[in-house]
Amino acid sequence: MNPSRRAFMASATALALSGYALRAQAATNGFIDGPARNEVFGYGPMVKDPYGVLDLPEGFSYRVVSQAGETMNDGLMTPDKFDGMGCFPLDDDRVILVRNHEVDADEFNLSAWGTAHRLADDIDRSKVYGVYPDPDGGIYPLGGGTTTLVYNLKSGKLERSHLSLAGTATNCAGGKTPWGSWLSCEESLAGIKDGLPQDHGWVFEVPANATGLVEPKPIKAMGRFKHEAACIDPRTGVVYLTEDVENSLFYRYLPVDPRHLDRGGKLQALAIIDQPSADTRNWNGVLWSQGHKLATRWIDLSDVESPEGDLNLRGHASGAALFARGEGIHWAEDHLYFTCTSGGVGRHGQIMRYVPSPREGAHDEALQPGQLELFVEASDRAVLDYVDNITIAPNGHVIGCEDRKIGTNHIKGVTPDGRIYTIARNAESHDADETNSELAGVCFAPDGKTLFVNIYSPGVTLAITGPWEMFRA
């Protein structure tokens, strides 16, 4: 962490509470472009942030909403490792944010319990999913889960926050449901074989309006694998799921009751018609190019609770297609987008677009199969690199967070015709040889005027506002 970032973090709480807007101002040497290259103008070049947090185009600004280590209204500490996040309406002025914390099973010092588990006895243990047997003889809740925040858009202030899901592991991303809840996904296969009392690798549902800890009930019919994110087609109730491994599958869940996902359903994996076990990654020979579309079918999966953690391997052997680290996913009108972080010939990332069949999930679906398109394949990491969490802007653009472990990470926009531009830049470091924390959790407020985003660690949630209507092609 550079000195300006460290100084900012030391005072961020006071700034957030005061509601003071941190504005990206032009540095004395004018605009800076950094390593990114735009294919369209977008909102213009980045302006250096004097606080060393987030560079934005001229006219845009951010406010600090929340940061790791703050005391929440339930007396617990805000956990670190801010990842996926969803935004829900509360009233005319306020929104609810449900935020994932990608805290691993052994990272208890990054959890809501604080150093040495000092707050671990301050919660209802009946609402903890998983525990960690510590070498000191204690049994402590795992540190992953979600926090829920109420943010006032009008005042720019955080009104309250609390832990809402406890005892889960490595909660990476997830997705909103049409009925106002958040699907929080565990990107972990830690479990009984690793000395834990329970297996992980599940999806949990967190109602956005919950005012305390929710019952941590895993939706086991959605499968046990390294879940990344989820989205739901509001027309059919079908749930689509991504998996963050280099030989991942793309899944769909056909629920028995679309409003109650925990009542069971069928889990399937996508396959390419007439190309069994196809490899979409373009790593070992090029299967397809940007703009190419492939007709799809879906394969039933068995033993989805997967005690061996091999669901993707078995699915691929049965004909399912391979993807390169499926990550962010988001519904958009009558189709969806999902990212493959390390896909493509140069391994800089891909964005897929899936258009469901008009008969999606029905017995006659094969008459009009769904279509999978390679929407974007990044050939130049200066244009797009390791795109991860995504959302859809009011203008229909895909907004994505970069997650490269070395170099500078950005928020990028992608137009409906696949052209890319920069929206924001992590100002923590512009040195290509230094680590720059990933950006995550990108989501818009319902009115489309505020874009929320997380800096992963040390965790900070920011609210970005500006002239969104001023986009230039």
C-alpha positions in Angstrom: 0.0 0.0 0.0 1.4 3.4 -1.0 1.6 6.2 1.5 -1.3 8.2 0.1 -3.5 5.1 0.3 -2.4 4.4 3.9 -3.1 8.0 4.9 -6.5 7.8 3.3 -7.5 4.6 5.0 -6.5 6.1 8.4 -9.1 8.9 8.0 -11.7 7.2 5.8 -14.2 6.6 8.6 -14.4 10.2 9.5 -14.8 11.2 5.9 -17.5 8.6 5.4 -19.4 9.8 8.4 -19.2 13.4 7.5 -20.5 12.6 4.0 -17.7 14.5 2.4 -17.4 13.8 -1.3 -13.9 12.9 -2.3 -13.6 14.4 -5.8 -11.1 13.3 -8.4 -9.3 16.5 -9.3 -6.8 17.2 -12.1 -3.3 16.8 -11.0 -0.8 19.5 -11.7 0.4 17.6 -14.7 -3.1 17.3 -16.1 -4.8 14.1 -17.3 -3.1 10.7 -17.0 -4.0 7.7 -19.1 -2.0 4.9 -17.3 -1.8 1.5 -19.1 -5.4 1.3 -20.3 -6.4 1.8 -24.0 -9.9 2.7 -25.0 -11.7 1.6 -28.1 -14.2 4.4 -27.8 -14.0 7.7 -25.9 -16.5 6.7 -23.2 -16.3 9.3 -20.4 -12.8 10.6 -21.2 -9.4 10.1 -19.7 -8.8 9.3 -16.0 -8.1 12.2 -13.6 -5.6 11.4 -10.9 -7.2 11.1 -7.4 -5.2 13.2 -4.9 -6.3 10.7 -2.2 -4.8 7.7 -4.1 -7.9 5.6 -4.0 -9.8 5.7 -7.3 -9.1 7.7 -10.5 -12.2 8.8 -12.4 -13.1 10.8 -15.5 -13.6 14.5 -15.1 -17.0 15.3 -13.5 -17.2 12.0 -11.6 -16.7 11.6 -7.8 -17.0 9.0 -5.2 -18.0 8.7 -1.5 -16.7 6.2 1.0 -19.6 4.0 2.1 -17.9 1.4 4.3 -14.5 -0.1 5.1 -13.1 -3.2 6.7 -12.5 -3.0 10.4 -15.3 -0.5 11.2 -17.7 -1.5 14.0 -21.1 -2.4 12.7 -24.5 -1.7 14.4 -24.6 -5.2 15.7 -21.2 -4.6 17.5 -19.3 -6.9 15.2 -16.4 -5.8 13.0 -16.8 -5.3 9.3 -15.0 -8.3 7.7 -12.3 -7.8 5.0 -12.1 -9.1 1.5 -15.1 -7.3 -0.1 -16.3 -9.1 -3.2 -19.6 -9.5 -5.0 -22.5 -7.3 -4.0 -26.1 -6.5 -4.9 -28.1 -3.3 -4.6 -31.8 -3.3 -3.6 -34.4 -0.5 -3.3 -35.5 0.4 0.3 -37.4 3.7 -0.2 -37.2 6.9 -2.2 -33.9 7.9 -0.6 -32.3 4.7 0.6 -30.9 1.4 -0.8 -29.7 -1.8 0.7 -26.4 -3.3 -0.2 -25.8 -7.0 0.5 -22.0 -7.6 0.2 -20.0 -10.8 0.1 -16.8 -11.4 2.1 -14.3 -13.9 0.5 -12.8 -14.9 3.8 -11.3 -18.4 3.7 -11.8 -21.0 6.3 -8.5 -20.3 8.0 -8.6 -16.5 7.8 -10.5 -15.9 11.0 -8.5 -12.7 11.8 -10.2 -11.1 8.8 -13.7 -12.0 10.0 -16.4 -10.1 11.9 -15.1 -11.6 15.2 -11.9 -9.5 15.3 -8.5 -10.5 16.4 -8.3 -13.7 18.5 -12.0 -14.3 18.0 -12.8 -11.8 20.7 -16.4 -11.2 19.4 -17.2 -14.8 18.4 -19.5 -15.3 21.4 -21.5 -12.2 20.7 -23.7 -13.9 18.1 -26.4 -16.6 18.0 -24.5 -19.8 17.2 -27.8 -21.4 15.9 -27.4 -19.1 12.9 -23.9 -20.1 12.1 -23.5 -22.6 9.2 -19.9 -23.7 9.7 -17.2 -23.7 12.4 -13.5 -24.0 12.5 -11.7 -26.1 15.2 -8.8 -23.9 16.2 -5.6 -25.5 17.5 -6.2 -23.7 20.9 -9.2 -26.0 21.4 -11.9 -23.5 20.6 -14.6 -24.0 18.1 -15.2 -20.7 16.2 -17.5 -19.6 13.3 -15.9 -19.5 9.9 -15.3 -15.9 8.7 -17.0 -15.9 5.3 -20.5 -14.6 4.7 -22.3 -11.4 4.0 -22.9 -8.0 5.5 -26.0 -5.8 4.8 -25.8 -2.1 4.6 -28.4 0.7 4.4 -27.1 3.7 2.4 -28.9 7.0 2.0 -28.4 8.2 -1.6 -29.7 11.7 -0.8 -27.4 12.4 2.2 -24.5 10.2 1.0 -24.3 8.5 4.4 -24.2 4.9 5.6 -27.1 4.6 8.1 -26.5 1.1 9.4 -24.8 -2.2 8.7 -24.8 -5.7 10.2 -23.6 -9.3 9.6 -26.3 -11.2 7.7 -24.8 -14.6 6.8 -22.3 -16.3 9.1 -20.1 -19.3 9.1 -19.6 -19.8 5.4 -16.4 -19.9 3.5 -14.9 -17.8 0.7 -18.1 -16.1 -0.4 -17.1 -14.8 -3.7 -19.9 -13.4 -5.8 -23.6 -14.2 -6.3 -26.6 -12.6 -7.7 -29.9 -10.9 -7.1 -33.3 -12.7 -7.2 -36.4 -11.0 -8.6 -38.0 -11.2 -5.2 -35.4 -9.2 -3.4 -32.8 -11.5 -2.0 -29.1 -12.2 -2.6 -27.7 -15.6 -3.6 -24.3 -15.8 -1.9 -21.9 -18.3 -3.5 -19.1 -20.2 -1.8 -16.0 -20.5 -4.0 -14.6 -23.3 -1.9 -14.5 -27.0 -1.7 -13.2 -27.1 1.9 -14.9 -29.7 4.0 -14.8 -32.8 6.0 -11.8 -34.1 4.2 -9.9 -31.0 5.3 -10.8 -31.4 9.0 -13.9 -29.2 9.0 -17.1 -30.5 10.5 -19.1 -29.7 7.4 -18.6 -29.4 3.6 -18.6 -26.1 1.7 -19.2 -25.2 -1.9 -22.9 -24.2 -1.7 -25.2 -21.3 -2.5 -27.1 -19.5 0.4 -30.0 -17.1 0.1 -30.0 -13.9 2.0 -33.1 -11.7 2.0 -32.1 -8.1 1.5 -34.6 -6.9 4.1 -33.2 -9.1 6.9 -32.2 -7.0 9.9 -30.0 -9.6 11.5 -28.4 -13.0 10.8 -30.4 -15.2 8.5 -30.8 -19.0 8.8 -27.8 -20.3 6.8 -29.5 -23.0 4.7 -27.4 -24.3 1.8 -29.3 -24.9 -1.5 -27.7 -28.3 -2.1 -29.6 -29.1 -5.2 -27.7 -26.2 -6.9 -24.6 -28.4 -6.6 -21.3 -28.4 -4.7 -18.5 -26.8 -6.6 -16.4 -23.6 -6.6 -19.4 -21.3 -7.1 -18.7 -17.8 -8.4 -21.9 -16.0 -9.4 -25.6 -16.5 -10.3 -28.4 -14.8 -12.1 -32.1 -15.6 -12.7 -34.2 -15.2 -15.8 -37.2 -13.4 -14.3 -39.4 -14.8 -17.0 -38.8 -18.4 -16.3 -37.1 -18.6 -12.9 -34.2 -20.5 -14.4 -31.0 -19.9 -12.4 -27.7 -19.7 -14.2 -24.4 -20.3 -12.4 -20.7 -19.9 -13.0 -17.7 -21.7 -11.6 -14.3 -20.3 -10.9 -11.8 -23.0 -12.0 -9.8 -23.2 -15.2 -11.8 -26.1 -16.5 -15.2 -24.8 -15.4 -18.7 -25.6 -16.6 -21.6 -23.3 -17.1 -24.6 -24.5 -15.2 -28.3 -23.9 -15.0 -30.7 -24.9 -12.2 -34.4 -25.7 -13.0 -36.2 -25.2 -9.7 -39.3 -27.1 -8.8 -40.6 -23.9 -7.2 -39.0 -20.8 -8.8 -39.9 -18.8 -5.7 -38.4 -21.3 -3.2 -35.1 -22.5 -4.6 -34.4 -24.7 -1.6 -37.3 -27.0 -2.5 -35.2 -28.8 -5.1 -34.6 -28.8 -8.8 -32.5 -30.2 -11.6 -28.9 -29.1 -12.2 -27.6 -29.2 -15.7 -24.4 -28.1 -17.6 -24.2 -26.4 -21.0 -22.9 -28.3 -24.0 -22.4 -27.4 -27.7 -24.6 -29.2 -30.2 -22.6 -31.6 -32.4 -19.4 -30.7 -30.4 -19.3 -32.9 -27.3 -17.0 -31.7 -24.6 -16.1 -28.6 -26.6 -13.4 -26.3 -25.2 -14.5 -22.7 -25.5 -11.3 -21.3 -24.0 -9.4 -21.0 -27.3 -6.2 -22.2 -25.5 -5.4 -25.3 -27.4 -6.6 -24.3 -30.9 -9.2 -21.7 -31.7 -12.8 -23.0 -31.5 -14.4 -19.7 -32.3 -13.8 -16.0 -32.7 -15.5 -12.9 -31.4 -19.1 -12.6 -32.7 -19.4 -16.4 -33.4 -22.5 -18.1 -32.1 -23.0 -21.8 -31.2 -26.3 -23.7 -30.7 -26.5 -25.3 -27.2 -28.0 -28.2 -25.3 -28.0 -29.0 -21.6 -26.8 -32.2 -19.9 -28.3 -33.5 -16.7 -25.8 -33.8 -13.9 -25.9 -36.6 -11.3 -24.6 -36.7 -7.7 -24.7 -33.0 -7.6 -23.7 -32.8 -3.9 -20.3 -34.1 -5.1 -18.5 -35.3 -2.0 -15.4 -35.7 -4.2 -15.6 -32.1 -5.6 -15.4 -33.4 -9.1 -18.7 -32.2 -10.6 -17.0 -30.3 -13.4 -14.9 -33.3 -14.4 -17.8 -35.7 -14.5 -19.9 -33.1 -16.4 -17.2 -32.6 -19.0 -16.7 -36.3 -19.5 -20.5 -36.5 -20.2 -20.2 -33.8 -23.0 -20.4 -30.5 -21.2 -18.3 -27.6 -22.6 -15.3 -26.2 -20.8 -14.9 -22.5 -19.9 -11.9 -20.6 -18.5 -12.8 -19.5 -14.9 -16.4 -18.5 -15.2 -17.0 -15.5 -13.0 -19.4 -12.5 -13.2 -22.8 -13.0 -14.6 -25.8 -10.7 -15.1 -29.2 -10.8 -16.7 -30.0 -8.2 -19.4 -33.6 -8.0 -20.8 -33.8 -11.3 -22.8 -30.3 -12.6 -22.5 -27.4 -12.8 -20.1 -23.7 -12.1 -20.0 -21.0 -14.0 -18.1 -17.2 -13.6 -18.0 -14.4 -16.1 -18.3 -11.5 -14.4 -16.6 -8.6 -16.2 -18.2 -10.2 -17.2 -21.5 -9.0 -16.4 -25.0 -5.8 -17.0 -27.0 -3.9 -14.5 -25.0 -5.7 -15.5 -21.7 -6.7 -12.0 -21.0 -10.4 -12.8 -20.7 -13.7 -13.4 -22.5 -17.3 -12.3 -22.2 -20.0 -14.7 -23.3 -23.6 -13.8 -24.2 -26.2 -16.5 -23.8 -29.7 -16.1 -25.4 -32.0 -18.7 -23.9 -34.3 -20.8 -26.0 -37.9 -19.5 -26.3 -38.7 -22.9 -24.7 -35.8 -22.8 -22.2 -36.0 -25.9 -19.9 -39.1 -27.3 -21.6 -39.2 -30.8 -23.1 -39.2 -29.4 -26.7 -36.3 -27.0 -26.1 -34.2 -28.7 -28.8 -36.5 -27.4 -31.5 -35.2 -23.8 -30.8 -32.0 -24.2 -28.9 -30.3 -21.5 -26.9 -27.4 -19.6 -28.5 -24.0 -19.0 -27.0 -22.0 -16.1 -28.4 -18.4 -15.1 -27.9 -19.3 -11.5 -27.3 -15.7 -10.3 -26.4 -12.3 -11.9 -26.5 -9.6 -9.6 -25.2 -6.5 -9.7 -27.4 -4.8 -6.8 -25.7 -4.6 -6.6 -21.9 -4.4 -2.8 -22.1 -8.0 -2.9 -23.5 -9.4 -5.5 -21.1 -7.7 -7.8 -18.7 -9.1 -10.5 -16.4 -12.7 -9.2 -16.3 -14.5 -10.6 -13.3 -17.7 -9.2 -11.6 -20.1 -7.5 -14.0 -23.3 -5.5 -14.0 -25.5 -4.0 -16.7 -25.8 -0.2 -16.9 -29.1 1.6 -17.7 -27.9 2.2 -21.2 -27.3 -1.6 -21.7 -23.5 -1.5 -21.5 -21.7 -4.3 -19.6 -19.8 -2.8 -16.7 -16.9 -5.1 -15.5 -14.3 -5.2 -12.8 -10.7 -6.3 -13.6 -9.1 -8.8 -11.3 -5.4 -9.0 -12.3 -3.1 -9.7 -9.4 -0.3 -7.7 -10.8 -0.6 -4.3 -12.4 -3.5 -1.8 -12.4 -7.1 -2.9 -12.2 -9.9 -0.9 -13.8 -13.7 -0.7 -14.2 -14.4 -1.1 -17.9 -17.5 -0.5 -19.9 -18.4 -2.6 -23.0 -20.9 -1.2 -25.6 -23.6 -3.4 -27.1 -21.4 -3.8 -30.2 -18.4 -5.0 -28.0 -16.2 -1.9 -27.9 -14.4 -1.2 -24.6 -13.7 1.9 -22.5 -12.4 2.8 -19.1 -14.7 4.1 -16.3 -12.4 4.0 -13.3 -8.9 3.0 -12.2 -7.6 1.7 -8.9 -5.2 4.4 -7.9 -3.4 2.3 -5.3 -0.5 1.7 -7.7 0.2 2.3 -11.3 3.4 0.3 -11.3 3.1 -2.8 -13.5 5.3 -4.8 -11.1 3.3 -4.0 -8.0 0.1 -5.7 -6.7 -3.0 -3.7 -7.2 -6.1 -4.8 -5.4 -9.0 -6.1 -7.5 -12.2 -4.2 -8.0 -15.4 -6.1 -7.3 -19.1 -6.0 -6.4 -20.0 -3.5 -9.1 -23.8 -2.7 -9.1 -26.0 0.3 -9.9 -28.6 1.9 -7.6 -32.2 1.4 -9.0 -32.3 4.9 -10.4 -29.1 4.3 -12.4 -27.3 7.4 -11.0 -25.0 5.8 -8.5 -22.5 3.0 -9.2 -21.3 1.0 -6.2 -17.9 -0.8 -6.3 -15.7 -2.6 -3.8 -11.9 -2.4 -3.5 -11.2 -6.0 -2.4 -8.6 -5.6 0.3 -8.2 -3.6 2.5 -11.9 -3.6 1.9 -13.6 -0.3 0.9 -17.0 0.2 -0.7 -17.4 3.3 -2.8 -20.4 5.1 -4.3 -19.6 6.7 -7.7 -21.7 9.5 -9.2 -21.3 11.6 -12.3 -22.7 12.5 -15.7 -23.5 9.0 -16.8 -25.6 10.5 -19.7 -22.5 12.0 -21.2 -21.1 8.8 -22.8 -19.4 9.4 -26.1 -18.9 6.6 -28.7 
